[in-house]
């Protein structure tokens, strides 16, 4: 081989190695970050539930007014937003529930992919305020959701539950309904 041919071959090999390095560097970097324990954290307004709970596996029963039991697994993939009111659900509680229902409406064509479940004693003016138009009202027979229920009067907490019954996020009493709306828009597409 001549001198210019070996130089050309060497340059071609170097280019090939550089191209391979460009594609391998992100994979190696991600592997190193994972091994070091770093995980990316997205900006979510709800708190992750740890340890995770699956309401289907726990056989958590929510009795509905018509005598049926809430099906955590819907026929179609749907998330469930569970509202848990503190004692004496009043004006502030109903206002938060209204904003939560409005967050569902802002999903537009994806709104049917979110079910609204209110667990507990409904407010005195539930029918007059239109709450029953949006929320399915149920009762936690064994008080299995007590850990998520707020103790503060006239307040609401919320749980976002995956279509397989896994609780994803908790929105404790005093949460920002607009933050919930943003989370719902990220999750439901």
N, C-alpha and C positions, 0 to 999 in steps of 0.2 A: 504494500500500500504506500501511497505517496503521502508526503507530509500534509498537504491541504486536505486530503480525504480523511485522515485520522483526526485532524482538528475539527472538521465538519461533523464527524461521528461523535466526537467528544462533546461538542456544542449541542447536538441533538439529544444526547443522553442527559445532559445537564438540564435542558428545557423540559424533558420528560419528568425528571426528578422534581423540578420546581412545580410542575403542574400537579404531580402526585402530592407534594407537600401542601399545596394550596387546598386540596380537597381533604387531606388527612388531618390538618391542623385543627379544624373545629371539632372533629370527632375525638381526637386526643385530648383537646382542652375540656370538652364535656365530660369525658371519662375521668380526668383528673379532678374536676370540680365535684363530680358525683362521689368519687372515692374519698374526697376530703370531707364529705358530709354536707356540702352546700346544696341547697335546693332553692330554685327561684320562688319568690313569693309574689303572687299577683295582688293587685289592689282590690280587695273584697271588703264590703261593708259588714257582712255577717261574720260571726265567729265560727271557725270550724269545730265540729263536734268530735271530741277525742275522749275515750275510744269511740269509734264509729258504732252506731246502732242500726240494726235492720229490723224494722217493725214487723215485717213478714216473718222473719225467723223467730222473733220474740212472741209472735202470735198476739200482738197488741190489738185489742178489740175496742173499736169505737162504735157505740150504738147510735143509730140515727133515729130521728123522730118517727119514721115510718116502720120501725122495728127491724130494719135491715142492719147489717154490719158494714162498716166502711171497708171497701176493697182497696188495699194499698197498691196492689197491682191492677192497673186499669187495663181495659181491652186494648187500648192504643197507648203508646208511650206518652205519659203525662206526668209532670211534676205536681206535687201537692204543696200548697202553702197553708200551714196549720197555724191558726191564731189561737193563742191561749191567754185568756183574760185573767187579770188579777181579781181580787174581791171587789164587789160593787162597781161593775163596769158602767160608767156614766158617760158624760159628754166627751171628755178627753179620749176615752176608750173608743167610743163610737166614731169620733173624728179620725183616729188612727186606723180603724177598720175600714172606713170610707176611703182613706188614702191608699190602703193596701189593695182594695178592690179597683181603685183607679189605676194603680200600677199594672194590674192585669189588663185593663182596657188599653193601656198604651202599648201593649204588645201587638196590637192590630190583628193581622191575620193569624198570628201565633197565639192569640189569647186562649183558644180552646186547648192548647197544650199545657195550661196551668189550671188546676182545680183549687178551689178555695174551701177550706174546712175550718169551721169555728168549733172548738172543743170547750164545753163548759155551759154554764147557764147564760143564755143570751140576755142582753140588756132589756129593760122593761119595754122600751119603745122600738124593739127590733123590727117589727112589721111596719110600723109607721115611718121609720127612718129608711126603709127600703133595704135593710141589711139582708133580709131573707131572699131578696132577689138575686144576690150574688153569692152568698155564703150558704153552704150546707152545714146545718147545726148537728153536732153529735156530742156524745157523753163518753168520757173515758171511764169505763166500768171499774177498772182496777187501779185507777190513779197512777198509771205507769208513766205518765208525762209530768208528774208533779215536780220533778227536778227542773223542768223548763218553764213552769208556770210562775209568773211574778207574784211576789207577796205584797207589793205596793198596790193600794186601792186605786181604781180607775186607771189601770195601765194594761198594756198588751205586750206580749212577747210573741215571736213567730219562729216557726221551724220550716225550712225548705227541705222537702223530702223527694228523693229521686223516684223514678217510676218503678224501681224494683223494691221500694220500701226502705232504702237507706237514707238516714237523716244526714243531710249535707251541711247545713248552716243553721246557726241559732242567731236570732236577732233579739237580744234581751230588751226588757222594758226600757223605754226611752229612746229606742232606735230611731234613726232618721228614715222615714218612708221613701224619700227620694233616693237614698242609698240602696234600699231594697229594690226599687224600680230599676236602678242601674245594674244591679246584680242579676235581676231577672232578664234584662235585655241581653246580658252577656251569655247567660246559660241557655235561654230558650231562643233558638233561631230556626 
